[in-house]
Amino acid sequence: MIRSAKVIEALTLLLALAAGGLLGALFFGGLWWTVRKGVSSRQPALWFLGSLLVRTGAVLGGLYLVANGDWQRLLPCLVGFVMAQLVVTRLTRPTGDPQIRPSREAGHAP
């Protein structure tokens, strides 16, 4: 009996991780889509503001549903969200562009 409860809890945490990944893909994939549409739009502010409200509302609602008042479900959900951000960033990077690196600062005054 105790073993099946632990299996069910582990499965619940894995599902929370997957739900976080889905929410992250929705948020960051939606951001990528919005930038592509918004820069060529006649009203980019409307695109960006509307997208921000929809994406944020969907993610907050999803986090609320997944957590269901339990921080132990919220944590893997947030980890999945961050992992999705890394994946979407890598997948949407233009091909042929070197990875963007911060410029070196001078070690002394000119």
A tleap script that builds the chain and sets N, CA, C and O, in Angstrom:
source leaprc.protein.ff14SB
mol = sequence {
  NMET ILE ARG SER ALA LYS VAL ILE GLU ALA
  LEU THR LEU LEU LEU ALA LEU ALA ALA GLY
  GLY LEU LEU GLY ALA LEU PHE PHE GLY GLY
  LEU TRP TRP THR VAL ARG LYS GLY VAL SER
  SER ARG GLN PRO ALA LEU TRP PHE LEU GLY
  SER LEU LEU VAL ARG THR GLY ALA VAL LEU
  GLY GLY LEU TYR LEU VAL ALA ASN GLY ASP
  TRP GLN ARG LEU LEU PRO CYS LEU VAL GLY
  PHE VAL MET ALA GLN LEU VAL VAL THR ARG
  LEU THR ARG PRO THR GLY ASP PRO GLN ILE
  ARG PRO SER ARG GLU ALA GLY HIE ALA CPRO
}
set mol.1.N position { 0.816 -1.196 0.000 }
set mol.1.CA position { 0.000 0.000 0.000 }
set mol.1.C position { 0.857 1.256 0.000 }
set mol.1.O position { 0.581 2.199 -0.742 }
set mol.2.N position { 1.905 1.274 0.837 }
set mol.2.CA position { 2.766 2.444 0.923 }
set mol.2.C position { 3.533 2.625 -0.387 }
set mol.2.O position { 3.749 3.748 -0.840 }
set mol.3.N position { 3.939 1.509 -0.985 }
set mol.3.CA position { 4.699 1.580 -2.228 }
set mol.3.C position { 3.875 2.178 -3.352 }
set mol.3.O position { 4.394 2.967 -4.141 }
set mol.4.N position { 2.617 1.823 -3.442 }
set mol.4.CA position { 1.768 2.366 -4.508 }
set mol.4.C position { 1.511 3.855 -4.297 }
set mol.4.O position { 1.355 4.595 -5.268 }
set mol.5.N position { 1.464 4.300 -3.056 }
set mol.5.CA position { 1.277 5.725 -2.789 }
set mol.5.C position { 2.503 6.514 -3.246 }
set mol.5.O position { 2.365 7.620 -3.771 }
set mol.6.N position { 3.691 5.961 -3.054 }
set mol.6.CA position { 4.909 6.639 -3.501 }
set mol.6.C position { 4.982 6.671 -5.027 }
set mol.6.O position { 5.443 7.656 -5.604 }
set mol.7.N position { 4.540 5.622 -5.668 }
set mol.7.CA position { 4.520 5.585 -7.129 }
set mol.7.C position { 3.553 6.627 -7.659 }
set mol.7.O position { 3.856 7.325 -8.627 }
set mol.8.N position { 2.407 6.734 -7.037 }
set mol.8.CA position { 1.412 7.716 -7.462 }
set mol.8.C position { 1.948 9.127 -7.246 }
set mol.8.O position { 1.740 9.999 -8.090 }
set mol.9.N position { 2.633 9.365 -6.132 }
set mol.9.CA position { 3.201 10.689 -5.881 }
set mol.9.C position { 4.297 11.023 -6.882 }
set mol.9.O position { 4.373 12.155 -7.360 }
set mol.10.N position { 5.151 10.046 -7.207 }
set mol.10.CA position { 6.203 10.277 -8.200 }
set mol.10.C position { 5.600 10.569 -9.566 }
set mol.10.O position { 6.086 11.438 -10.291 }
set mol.11.N position { 4.553 9.853 -9.914 }
set mol.11.CA position { 3.869 10.092 -11.184 }
set mol.11.C position { 3.232 11.479 -11.213 }
set mol.11.O position { 3.242 12.150 -12.245 }
set mol.12.N position { 2.685 11.900 -10.090 }
set mol.12.CA position { 2.101 13.241 -9.988 }
set mol.12.C position { 3.157 14.310 -10.208 }
set mol.12.O position { 2.907 15.299 -10.896 }
set mol.13.N position { 4.342 14.118 -9.625 }
set mol.13.CA position { 5.419 15.097 -9.794 }
set mol.13.C position { 5.937 15.103 -11.230 }
set mol.13.O position { 6.273 16.162 -11.760 }
set mol.14.N position { 6.005 13.934 -11.865 }
set mol.14.CA position { 6.408 13.881 -13.272 }
set mol.14.C position { 5.386 14.573 -14.173 }
set mol.14.O position { 5.756 15.253 -15.131 }
set mol.15.N position { 4.120 14.402 -13.869 }
set mol.15.CA position { 3.082 15.089 -14.642 }
set mol.15.C position { 3.148 16.595 -14.431 }
set mol.15.O position { 2.893 17.362 -15.360 }
set mol.16.N position { 3.490 17.027 -13.215 }
set mol.16.CA position { 3.653 18.461 -12.953 }
set mol.16.C position { 4.833 19.012 -13.746 }
set mol.16.O position { 4.761 20.125 -14.268 }
set mol.17.N position { 5.920 18.243 -13.843 }
set mol.17.CA position { 7.076 18.646 -14.641 }
set mol.17.C position { 6.684 18.781 -16.114 }
set mol.17.O position { 7.056 19.753 -16.771 }
set mol.18.N position { 5.940 17.812 -16.624 }
set mol.18.CA position { 5.494 17.860 -18.016 }
set mol.18.C position { 4.540 19.029 -18.251 }
set mol.18.O position { 4.607 19.688 -19.289 }
set mol.19.N position { 3.664 19.284 -17.302 }
set mol.19.CA position { 2.742 20.413 -17.432 }
set mol.19.C position { 3.505 21.729 -17.451 }
set mol.19.O position { 3.145 22.639 -18.197 }
set mol.20.N position { 4.553 21.843 -16.641 }
set mol.20.CA position { 5.394 23.039 -16.655 }
set mol.20.C position { 6.092 23.207 -17.989 }
set mol.20.O position { 6.215 24.324 -18.493 }
set mol.21.N position { 6.546 22.109 -18.562 }
set mol.21.CA position { 7.162 22.170 -19.885 }
set mol.21.C position { 6.184 22.633 -20.942 }
set mol.21.O position { 6.532 23.419 -21.824 }
set mol.22.N position { 4.967 22.146 -20.851 }
set mol.22.CA position { 3.927 22.566 -21.794 }
set mol.22.C position { 3.588 24.042 -21.620 }
set mol.22.O position { 3.429 24.764 -22.604 }
set mol.23.N position { 3.479 24.488 -20.380 }
set mol.23.CA position { 3.202 25.903 -20.124 }
set mol.23.C position { 4.353 26.785 -20.611 }
set mol.23.O position { 4.123 27.857 -21.170 }
set mol.24.N position { 5.580 26.337 -20.400 }
set mol.24.CA position { 6.738 27.090 -20.872 }
set mol.24.C position { 6.792 27.155 -22.389 }
set mol.24.O position { 7.113 28.195 -22.963 }
set mol.25.N position { 6.475 26.033 -23.037 }
set mol.25.CA position { 6.450 26.019 -24.503 }
set mol.25.C position { 5.371 26.958 -25.022 }
set mol.25.O position { 5.580 27.651 -26.018 }
set mol.26.N position { 4.243 26.989 -24.371 }
set mol.26.CA position { 3.164 27.899 -24.753 }
set mol.26.C position { 3.602 29.349 -24.566 }
set mol.26.O position { 3.390 30.180 -25.449 }
set mol.27.N position { 4.202 29.654 -23.436 }
set mol.27.CA position { 4.590 31.029 -23.143 }
set mol.27.C position { 5.693 31.517 -24.077 }
set mol.27.O position { 5.548 32.557 -24.719 }
set mol.28.N position { 6.797 30.771 -24.156 }
set mol.28.CA position { 7.941 31.229 -24.924 }
set mol.28.C position { 7.752 31.014 -26.422 }
set mol.28.O position { 8.259 31.796 -27.227 }
set mol.29.N position { 7.036 29.976 -26.800 }
set mol.29.CA position { 6.688 29.818 -28.214 }
set mol.29.C position { 5.741 30.924 -28.655 }
set mol.29.O position { 5.851 31.435 -29.770 }
set mol.30.N position { 4.816 31.290 -27.786 }
set mol.30.CA position { 3.917 32.405 -28.089 }
set mol.30.C position { 4.661 33.723 -28.175 }
set mol.30.O position { 4.318 34.579 -28.991 }
set mol.31.N position { 5.667 33.894 -27.350 }
set mol.31.CA position { 6.487 35.103 -27.418 }
set mol.31.C position { 7.231 35.176 -28.741 }
set mol.31.O position { 7.276 36.231 -29.374 }
set mol.32.N position { 7.812 34.067 -29.157 }
set mol.32.CA position { 8.526 34.019 -30.444 }
set mol.32.C position { 7.578 34.348 -31.588 }
set mol.32.O position { 7.921 35.132 -32.472 }
set mol.33.N position { 6.397 33.759 -31.576 }
set mol.33.CA position { 5.400 34.009 -32.619 }
set mol.33.C position { 4.976 35.477 -32.606 }
set mol.33.O position { 4.828 36.090 -33.663 }
set mol.34.N position { 4.782 36.038 -31.421 }
set mol.34.CA position { 4.366 37.436 -31.301 }
set mol.34.C position { 5.418 38.380 -31.858 }
set mol.34.O position { 5.088 39.345 -32.547 }
set mol.35.N position { 6.674 38.107 -31.564 }
set mol.35.CA position { 7.737 38.973 -32.079 }
set mol.35.C position { 7.755 38.921 -33.604 }
set mol.35.O position { 7.894 39.953 -34.259 }
set mol.36.N position { 7.616 37.736 -34.164 }
set mol.36.CA position { 7.616 37.609 -35.624 }
set mol.36.C position { 6.439 38.348 -36.250 }
set mol.36.O position { 6.597 38.991 -37.288 }
set mol.37.N position { 5.272 38.265 -35.640 }
set mol.37.CA position { 4.087 38.949 -36.170 }
set mol.37.C position { 4.107 40.437 -35.842 }
set mol.37.O position { 3.719 41.261 -36.670 }
set mol.38.N position { 4.553 40.779 -34.654 }
set mol.38.CA position { 4.475 42.155 -34.180 }
set mol.38.C position { 5.380 43.120 -34.915 }
set mol.38.O position { 5.008 44.272 -35.135 }
set mol.39.N position { 6.569 42.664 -35.299 }
set mol.39.CA position { 7.503 43.582 -35.949 }
set mol.39.C position { 7.041 44.009 -37.334 }
set mol.39.O position { 7.459 45.058 -37.825 }
set mol.40.N position { 6.196 43.224 -37.964 }
set mol.40.CA position { 5.712 43.593 -39.296 }
set mol.40.C position { 4.273 44.115 -39.266 }
set mol.40.O position { 3.674 44.352 -40.315 }
set mol.41.N position { 3.732 44.290 -38.089 }
set mol.41.CA position { 2.356 44.744 -37.947 }
set mol.41.C position { 2.275 46.269 -37.986 }
set mol.41.O position { 3.247 46.973 -37.713 }
set mol.42.N position { 1.091 46.751 -38.333 }
set mol.42.CA position { 0.867 48.196 -38.301 }
set mol.42.C position { 0.651 48.677 -36.866 }
set mol.42.O position { 0.875 49.849 -36.564 }
set mol.43.N position { 0.217 47.779 -35.983 }
set mol.43.CA position { -0.009 48.119 -34.580 }
set mol.43.C position { 0.734 47.123 -33.680 }
set mol.43.O position { 0.107 46.263 -33.060 }
set mol.44.N position { 2.048 47.233 -33.608 }
set mol.44.CA position { 2.807 46.252 -32.823 }
set mol.44.C position { 2.501 46.298 -31.328 }
set mol.44.O position { 2.565 45.271 -30.652 }
set mol.45.N position { 2.173 47.466 -30.811 }
set mol.45.CA position { 1.885 47.559 -29.375 }
set mol.45.C position { 0.679 46.699 -29.007 }
set mol.45.O position { 0.655 46.078 -27.944 }
set mol.46.N position { -0.305 46.664 -29.872 }
set mol.46.CA position { -1.490 45.849 -29.627 }
set mol.46.C position { -1.129 44.368 -29.611 }
set mol.46.O position { -1.611 43.618 -28.762 }
set mol.47.N position { -0.281 43.949 -30.550 }
set mol.47.CA position { 0.165 42.553 -30.582 }
set mol.47.C position { 0.912 42.184 -29.304 }
set mol.47.O position { 0.634 41.162 -28.677 }
set mol.48.N position { 1.871 43.041 -28.929 }
set mol.48.CA position { 2.707 42.709 -27.775 }
set mol.48.C position { 1.923 42.747 -26.463 }
set mol.48.O position { 2.093 41.867 -25.619 }
set mol.49.N position { 1.084 43.737 -26.288 }
set mol.49.CA position { 0.295 43.828 -25.065 }
set mol.49.C position { -0.727 42.700 -24.975 }
set mol.49.O position { -0.874 42.063 -23.932 }
set mol.50.N position { -1.428 42.462 -26.078 }
set mol.50.CA position { -2.417 41.379 -26.073 }
set mol.50.C position { -1.782 40.028 -25.822 }
set mol.50.O position { -2.302 39.217 -25.055 }
set mol.51.N position { -0.657 39.791 -26.469 }
set mol.51.CA position { 0.035 38.523 -26.289 }
set mol.51.C position { 0.526 38.359 -24.854 }
set mol.51.O position { 0.424 37.280 -24.271 }
set mol.52.N position { 1.058 39.437 -24.298 }
set mol.52.CA position { 1.535 39.382 -22.913 }
set mol.52.C position { 0.403 39.013 -21.959 }
set mol.52.O position { 0.575 38.169 -21.079 }
set mol.53.N position { -0.738 39.639 -22.136 }
set mol.53.CA position { -1.873 39.357 -21.250 }
set mol.53.C position { -2.366 37.921 -21.405 }
set mol.53.O position { -2.642 37.251 -20.409 }
set mol.54.N position { -2.479 37.442 -22.641 }
set mol.54.CA position { -2.966 36.076 -22.872 }
set mol.54.C position { -1.963 35.051 -22.358 }
set mol.54.O position { -2.340 34.103 -21.668 }
set mol.55.N position { -0.680 35.237 -22.692 }
set mol.55.CA position { 0.332 34.266 -22.268 }
set mol.55.C position { 0.481 34.230 -20.750 }
set mol.55.O position { 0.558 33.155 -20.155 }
set mol.56.N position { 0.521 35.412 -20.125 }
set mol.56.CA position { 0.673 35.461 -18.675 }
set mol.56.C position { -0.544 34.868 -17.975 }
set mol.56.O position { -0.407 34.116 -17.010 }
set mol.57.N position { -1.722 35.204 -18.457 }
set mol.57.CA position { -2.938 34.649 -17.865 }
set mol.57.C position { -2.998 33.135 -17.984 }
set mol.57.O position { -3.379 32.447 -17.037 }
set mol.58.N position { -2.619 32.614 -19.155 }
set mol.58.CA position { -2.641 31.163 -19.352 }
set mol.58.C position { -1.634 30.467 -18.437 }
set mol.58.O position { -1.938 29.428 -17.850 }
set mol.59.N position { -0.449 31.034 -18.319 }
set mol.59.CA position { 0.582 30.403 -17.474 }
set mol.59.C position { 0.196 30.479 -16.001 }
set mol.59.O position { 0.318 29.487 -15.282 }
set mol.60.N position { -0.264 31.629 -15.546 }
set mol.60.CA position { -0.663 31.735 -14.138 }
set mol.60.C position { -1.830 30.802 -13.814 }
set mol.60.O position { -1.843 30.157 -12.765 }
set mol.61.N position { -2.797 30.734 -14.709 }
set mol.61.CA position { -3.912 29.812 -14.506 }
set mol.61.C position { -3.451 28.364 -14.484 }
set mol.61.O position { -3.907 27.574 -13.658 }
set mol.62.N position { -2.539 28.014 -15.399 }
set mol.62.CA position { -2.005 26.654 -15.438 }
set mol.62.C position { -1.214 26.314 -14.190 }
set mol.62.O position { -1.346 25.216 -13.649 }
set mol.63.N position { -0.390 27.247 -13.727 }
set mol.63.CA position { 0.370 27.009 -12.498 }
set mol.63.C position { -0.561 26.833 -11.301 }
set mol.63.O position { -0.321 25.990 -10.437 }
set mol.64.N position { -1.610 27.624 -11.259 }
set mol.64.CA position { -2.577 27.531 -10.168 }
set mol.64.C position { -3.263 26.165 -10.174 }
set mol.64.O position { -3.427 25.541 -9.126 }
set mol.65.N position { -3.658 25.707 -11.357 }
set mol.65.CA position { -4.326 24.409 -11.453 }
set mol.65.C position { -3.393 23.253 -11.120 }
set mol.65.O position { -3.780 22.316 -10.421 }
set mol.66.N position { -2.169 23.320 -11.621 }
set mol.66.CA position { -1.221 22.228 -11.377 }
set mol.66.C position { -0.851 22.168 -9.899 }
set mol.66.O position { -0.841 21.090 -9.305 }
set mol.67.N position { -0.548 23.319 -9.303 }
set mol.67.CA position { -0.117 23.339 -7.905 }
set mol.67.C position { -1.223 22.869 -6.977 }
set mol.67.O position { -0.969 22.085 -6.062 }
set mol.68.N position { -2.429 23.327 -7.193 }
set mol.68.CA position { -3.576 22.945 -6.372 }
set mol.68.C position { -3.270 23.140 -4.881 }
set mol.68.O position { -3.670 22.334 -4.041 }
set mol.69.N position { -2.551 24.230 -4.574 }
set mol.69.CA position { -2.246 24.551 -3.186 }
set mol.69.C position { -1.085 23.779 -2.594 }
set mol.69.O position { -0.872 23.841 -1.383 }
set mol.70.N position { -0.329 23.056 -3.402 }
set mol.70.CA position { 0.771 22.231 -2.906 }
set mol.70.C position { 2.078 22.688 -3.544 }
set mol.70.O position { 2.247 22.558 -4.756 }
set mol.71.N position { 3.003 23.219 -2.754 }
set mol.71.CA position { 4.259 23.727 -3.291 }
set mol.71.C position { 5.103 22.618 -3.898 }
set mol.71.O position { 5.939 22.880 -4.763 }
set mol.72.N position { 4.894 21.381 -3.455 }
set mol.72.CA position { 5.674 20.269 -3.981 }
set mol.72.C position { 5.282 19.926 -5.410 }
set mol.72.O position { 6.052 19.270 -6.111 }
set mol.73.N position { 4.121 20.346 -5.854 }
set mol.73.CA position { 3.744 20.208 -7.266 }
set mol.73.C position { 4.158 21.428 -8.060 }
set mol.73.O position { 4.446 21.339 -9.253 }
set mol.74.N position { 4.187 22.572 -7.387 }
set mol.74.CA position { 4.555 23.808 -8.064 }
set mol.74.C position { 6.031 23.799 -8.459 }
set mol.74.O position { 6.384 24.287 -9.532 }
set mol.75.N position { 6.884 23.258 -7.616 }
set mol.75.CA position { 8.316 23.271 -7.879 }
set mol.75.C position { 8.692 22.538 -9.171 }
set mol.75.O position { 9.374 23.132 -10.006 }
set mol.76.N position { 8.285 21.274 -9.381 }
set mol.76.CA position { 8.636 20.626 -10.653 }
set mol.76.C position { 7.964 21.296 -11.855 }
set mol.76.O position { 8.487 21.250 -12.968 }
set mol.77.N position { 6.817 21.909 -11.627 }
set mol.77.CA position { 6.153 22.627 -12.704 }
set mol.77.C position { 7.002 23.822 -13.138 }
set mol.77.O position { 7.142 24.083 -14.332 }
set mol.78.N position { 7.561 24.539 -12.184 }
set mol.78.CA position { 8.429 25.669 -12.506 }
set mol.78.C position { 9.732 25.212 -13.162 }
set mol.78.O position { 10.256 25.888 -14.047 }
set mol.79.N position { 10.248 24.071 -12.731 }
set mol.79.CA position { 11.456 23.519 -13.354 }
set mol.79.C position { 11.165 23.175 -14.816 }
set mol.79.O position { 11.986 23.456 -15.690 }
set mol.80.N position { 10.028 22.581 -15.085 }
set mol.80.CA position { 9.632 22.282 -16.459 }
set mol.80.C position { 9.463 23.544 -17.286 }
set mol.80.O position { 9.800 23.568 -18.470 }
set mol.81.N position { 8.943 24.593 -16.663 }
set mol.81.CA position { 8.769 25.876 -17.345 }
set mol.81.C position { 10.122 26.437 -17.781 }
set mol.81.O position { 10.273 26.887 -18.917 }
set mol.82.N position { 11.098 26.410 -16.884 }
set mol.82.CA position { 12.434 26.928 -17.199 }
set mol.82.C position { 13.116 26.055 -18.250 }
set mol.82.O position { 13.795 26.573 -19.136 }
set mol.83.N position { 12.943 24.748 -18.161 }
set mol.83.CA position { 13.522 23.858 -19.157 }
set mol.83.C position { 12.943 24.140 -20.542 }
set mol.83.O position { 13.662 24.100 -21.540 }
set mol.84.N position { 11.658 24.422 -20.598 }
set mol.84.CA position { 11.030 24.742 -21.873 }
set mol.84.C position { 11.588 26.039 -22.439 }
set mol.84.O position { 11.741 26.175 -23.653 }
set mol.85.N position { 11.893 26.992 -21.564 }
set mol.85.CA position { 12.487 28.249 -22.036 }
set mol.85.C position { 13.825 27.973 -22.711 }
set mol.85.O position { 14.120 28.553 -23.756 }
set mol.86.N position { 14.631 27.102 -22.131 }
set mol.86.CA position { 15.917 26.766 -22.733 }
set mol.86.C position { 15.743 26.074 -24.080 }
set mol.86.O position { 16.473 26.363 -25.028 }
set mol.87.N position { 14.783 25.167 -24.166 }
set mol.87.CA position { 14.541 24.434 -25.404 }
set mol.87.C position { 14.017 25.369 -26.496 }
set mol.87.O position { 14.505 25.335 -27.625 }
set mol.88.N position { 13.039 26.192 -26.172 }
set mol.88.CA position { 12.475 27.105 -27.168 }
set mol.88.C position { 13.529 28.101 -27.629 }
set mol.88.O position { 13.589 28.426 -28.815 }
set mol.89.N position { 14.354 28.588 -26.722 }
set mol.89.CA position { 15.420 29.516 -27.102 }
set mol.89.C position { 16.386 28.853 -28.071 }
set mol.89.O position { 16.812 29.470 -29.048 }
set mol.90.N position { 16.727 27.620 -27.811 }
set mol.90.CA position { 17.650 26.911 -28.703 }
set mol.90.C position { 16.999 26.617 -30.053 }
set mol.90.O position { 17.653 26.753 -31.087 }
set mol.91.N position { 15.744 26.222 -30.067 }
set mol.91.CA position { 15.072 25.869 -31.319 }
set mol.91.C position { 14.780 27.079 -32.196 }
set mol.91.O position { 14.728 26.950 -33.419 }
set mol.92.N position { 14.591 28.232 -31.607 }
set mol.92.CA position { 14.221 29.411 -32.390 }
set mol.92.C position { 15.414 30.293 -32.722 }
set mol.92.O position { 15.239 31.353 -33.322 }
set mol.93.N position { 16.614 29.886 -32.350 }
set mol.93.CA position { 17.817 30.649 -32.696 }
set mol.93.C position { 18.031 30.541 -34.195 }
set mol.93.O position { 17.974 29.446 -34.754 }
set mol.94.N position { 18.276 31.668 -34.847 }
set mol.94.CA position { 18.520 31.617 -36.293 }
set mol.94.C position { 19.757 30.769 -36.602 }
set mol.94.O position { 20.751 30.813 -35.876 }
set mol.95.N position { 19.679 30.002 -37.683 }
set mol.95.CA position { 20.813 29.166 -38.052 }
set mol.95.C position { 21.924 30.030 -38.625 }
set mol.95.O position { 21.664 31.037 -39.283 }
set mol.96.N position { 23.130 29.640 -38.377 }
set mol.96.CA position { 24.274 30.356 -38.890 }
set mol.96.C position { 24.733 31.492 -37.999 }
set mol.96.O position { 25.862 31.959 -38.148 }
set mol.97.N position { 23.907 31.951 -37.085 }
set mol.97.CA position { 24.316 33.019 -36.182 }
set mol.97.C position { 25.120 32.430 -35.035 }
set mol.97.O position { 24.706 31.442 -34.428 }
set mol.98.N position { 26.261 33.025 -34.734 }
set mol.98.CA position { 26.999 32.524 -33.572 }
set mol.98.C position { 26.217 32.829 -32.302 }
set mol.98.O position { 25.401 33.749 -32.251 }
set mol.99.N position { 26.486 32.045 -31.304 }
set mol.99.CA position { 25.803 32.271 -30.036 }
set mol.99.C position { 26.177 33.652 -29.521 }
set mol.99.O position { 27.350 34.027 -29.513 }
set mol.100.N position { 25.185 34.394 -29.098 }
set mol.100.CA position { 25.408 35.752 -28.628 }
set mol.100.C position { 26.139 35.693 -27.295 }
set mol.100.O position { 25.701 35.025 -26.358 }
set mol.101.N position { 27.244 36.393 -27.226 }
set mol.101.CA position { 28.033 36.430 -26.001 }
set mol.101.C position { 28.192 37.876 -25.567 }
set mol.101.O position { 28.255 38.774 -26.408 }
set mol.102.N position { 28.257 38.108 -24.276 }
set mol.102.CA position { 28.459 39.491 -23.823 }
set mol.102.C position { 29.831 39.987 -24.252 }
set mol.102.O position { 30.795 39.222 -24.304 }
set mol.103.N position { 29.906 41.270 -24.556 }
set mol.103.CA position { 31.177 41.851 -24.972 }
set mol.103.C position { 32.115 41.942 -23.779 }
set mol.103.O position { 31.687 42.041 -22.629 }
set mol.104.N position { 33.384 41.905 -24.081 }
set mol.104.CA position { 34.379 42.027 -23.019 }
set mol.104.C position { 34.504 43.489 -22.629 }
set mol.104.O position { 34.553 44.375 -23.482 }
set mol.105.N position { 34.554 43.715 -21.374 }
set mol.105.CA position { 34.742 45.069 -20.883 }
set mol.105.C position { 36.229 45.337 -20.735 }
set mol.105.O position { 37.015 44.431 -20.460 }
set mol.106.N position { 36.597 46.578 -20.919 }
set mol.106.CA position { 37.997 46.943 -20.760 }
set mol.106.C position { 38.379 46.796 -19.298 }
set mol.106.O position { 37.597 47.113 -18.401 }
set mol.107.N position { 39.570 46.320 -19.076 }
set mol.107.CA position { 40.061 46.143 -17.722 }
set mol.107.C position { 40.639 47.426 -17.136 }
set mol.107.O position { 41.048 47.464 -15.976 }
set mol.108.N position { 40.667 48.489 -17.964 }
set mol.108.CA position { 41.229 49.760 -17.517 }
set mol.108.C position { 40.528 50.899 -18.236 }
set mol.108.O position { 39.796 50.687 -19.203 }
set mol.109.N position { 40.757 52.081 -17.761 }
set mol.109.CA position { 40.163 53.274 -18.390 }
set mol.109.C position { 40.962 53.629 -19.638 }
set mol.109.O position { 42.171 53.403 -19.668 }
set mol.110.N position { 40.320 54.179 -20.672 }
set mol.110.CA position { 41.064 54.529 -21.897 }
set mol.110.C position { 42.020 55.687 -21.701 }
set mol.110.O position { 42.707 56.086 -22.642 }
savepdb mol mol.pdb
quit
